[in-house]
Amino acid sequence: MLERARCLDVGDPLKEFRERFDVPEGVIYLDGNSLGCLPKATPERLEQVVREEWGRDLIRSWNSAGWIDLSSKIGTKIAPLIGARADEVIACDSTSINLFKLISAALAMRPGRKVVLSEPGNFPTDLYMIEGLERQGLTERRLAPREALADALDGDVALLLLTHTHYKTGELFDMAALTHAAHEAGALVLWDLSHSGGALPVDLNGCEADFAVGCGYKYFNGGPGAPAYAFVAERHLKAARQPLTGWMGHAAPFAFSDDYKAAPGVEKLLCGTPPILGLAALEVGVDLVAEIGVDRLYEKSQALSEFFRQCLSERGVVLDLVSPTDPDARGSQLSFRHDEAYAICQALIARGVIGDFRDPDILRFGFAPAYLRFEDMAEAARHLAEVLETGEWQCAEFRQRAAVT
Ligand SMILES: *Cc1c(COP(=O)(O)O)cnc(C)c1O
């Protein structure tokens, strides 16, 4: 298996990109879907921003280094990777905050309708942000399992909010079909692309999506807590009004007027002063993804995950796969259900194979293809097989839950 893996690595068109990341020695990193690896260019870029732009040029850098436009600039770079136009995307705030802004905007655009529809088991923050608005009396949360979503789209639904690639199972929604169904019912759609952006091709405009949000620190390798991004379809840019009317979203922030007037474009999604250090790191990650291309990334991640499954099966490992078996029906991850998923995950981490655990019983492996090799798949499968065979996960040390799982 290892030999076959090495042959595949030799023929891998993305093989030179591993060098562009700082992948720690002795680690097989299968968690790039949670926190992407550090691009080697990032520390250098941050050093430059800190020492020259901040340290030497100080306040002048808002103009001279283009800080003031950095959110928009990164938005224009993310746009083609998610099927959007350059003026429809902006990098700002966190995914959670962008959800709040865009759910609110959508509700205001559908007066007389109050329901935000989602699925149970959607990423918690998506559901909680709807709940927060519900507590303020601004909406009513409705959850329907995926097979019942189309039926739940009645005349009360203002917005359908879904995560394109499910964070636990990796299952993909049919973005075009659901967007169409929502529009037929008179509702708007907001797609959470956190596990899709930078991992697989997304065609927001091809699907006629209304709104989208996504994460900067997962497949975009922007670093811990990196700014997120938000998309508003061009046809809604005029009507969409977001509630966090901070000065940076003003049409003329430096006019210092007493009254708020939203910027005409997607800049209206800005709220406060942008975090330049975070944005600078994000830009490096986005540039790398753009250089490689999302089509090539997805193709390789599918090959990696299929090869991983093959290695497991050749080692006789039988695990309950909760991700779709068809690679076209899932994002860049594989998830398995096991009662001892937590302890198994810890035992693997002790061996240098970093995947993650999702409560209550999911063992999740992400395949960020820019820096993973087929060799890593063969080795990870070997470690997993050994952990299961030896039962080493039963050690007490692997059962202690840390704060972040
Ligand atoms: C990771 C993730 C988020 C993260 O939101 P933050 O505000 O960055 O913490 C949101 N939604 C989904 C679907 C995610 O996977």
PDBQT file of the ligand as one rigid body, heavy atoms in Angstrom, charges set to zero:
ROOT
HETATM    1  C1  LIG A 501     -16.871  26.424  11.460  1.00  0.00    +0.000 C 
HETATM    2  C2  LIG A 501     -18.252  26.846  11.159  1.00  0.00    +0.000 A 
HETATM    3  C3  LIG A 501     -18.749  28.072  11.609  1.00  0.00    +0.000 A 
HETATM    4  C4  LIG A 501     -17.883  28.926  12.496  1.00  0.00    +0.000 C 
HETATM    5  O1  LIG A 501     -18.431  30.107  12.878  1.00  0.00    +0.000 OA
HETATM    6  P1  LIG A 501     -17.498  31.135  13.704  1.00  0.00    +0.000 P 
HETATM    7  O2  LIG A 501     -18.335  32.314  13.868  1.00  0.00    +0.000 OA
HETATM    8  O3  LIG A 501     -16.256  31.340  12.904  1.00  0.00    +0.000 OA
HETATM    9  O4  LIG A 501     -17.127  30.487  14.989  1.00  0.00    +0.000 OA
HETATM   10  C5  LIG A 501     -20.015  28.444  11.234  1.00  0.00    +0.000 A 
HETATM   11  N1  LIG A 501     -20.788  27.626  10.467  1.00  0.00    +0.000 NA
HETATM   12  C6  LIG A 501     -20.338  26.429  10.039  1.00  0.00    +0.000 A 
HETATM   13  C7  LIG A 501     -21.196  25.570   9.197  1.00  0.00    +0.000 C 
HETATM   14  C8  LIG A 501     -19.066  25.999  10.386  1.00  0.00    +0.000 A 
HETATM   15  O5  LIG A 501     -18.637  24.815   9.996  1.00  0.00    +0.000 OA
ENDROOT
TORSDOF 0
